[in-house]
Amino acid sequence: MDHKKIEWLFLIVFVLIDIYLAIEIVRSPVSLSNTASNSSSSNIKLEMRSDGIDLPDHLSTTQESGYYLAAKNKDYLSDKLSTLTQVNASYSKATSTLTATPKNQVTIKGDQKQILKELNMFKDDSKNVPFGMQFKYEPNMSSSGSYIFVQNSEYGSIYDNSALLTINVKNGLIENYTMTYMGPVSSVRELQSTISPWHAVRSMYTDRELANNSRVLKVKLGYSKLTDVRGSTILLPTWMVWIQNKTTKNTTVKRVNAFNGQMIQNNTSISDK
């Protein structure tokens, strides 16, 4: 083999080696990053376990998506009083709250499925509850005598004291209900990615918002109030985290900004009943 052919052969070999090394250099940081991330998550889970914190069996690490939403600050309920012919209703402008009591007895009996069916029939009748069909039952916030419904939208459920229906039941009868209503909501920015449920819980733990000897019961995506701007309420995607104290069995709801993982703490947060 002459020298020229040998030179070409070495050149081809060196080029192939360079290509291989370039590919490995590009791939290595990603691999190392993934390994570090997985190792960090495993370490945090071990720390949680040593602190007596229990997590759901399948806490997703998958990102979801959501919008910034806006609702106009408007009194939607006071004009509906005249249409509520089957209840005695009153409205407080100070708290934007409607309170009503059935004129005739409304029986609520049976198993849980039957009870919910009858409650839905009651609230979906516009002569009983205005905008009732827009409210969805939230079992994680309800008790045997107090049934909580949160305002629902095409974007998801709204967890805020300004969008809440509470129906109180006593001795198998609807005693009364209280209601607030935020009104229609619309998106004000394009769809964006959120953090995962696991990321939300991890952020709570690193920010010391997850107490020792506690149990994370559920993590659910909804919307919460961020701020008021120019006569509108701005909402953002929120990871709602239900946490139970193992000793007292008390359950509280904490909220995490689903875009950046920061805790949301203001006067509109809802505590579990």
Secondary structure, 3 states (H helix, E strand, C coil): CCHHHHHHHHHHHHHHHHHHHHHHHHHHHHHHHHHHHHHHHHHHHHHHHHCCCECCCCCCCCCCEECCEEEECCCCCHHHHHHCCCEEEEEECCCCEEEEEECCCCECCCCHHHHHHHHHHHHCCCCCCCCHHHEEECHHHCCCCEEEEEEEECCEEECCCCCEEEEEEECCEEEEEEECCCCCCEECCCCEECCCHHHHHHHHHHCCCCCCCEEEEEEEEEEEEEEEECCEEEEEEEEEEEEEECCCCCEEEEEEECCCCCECCCCCCCCCC
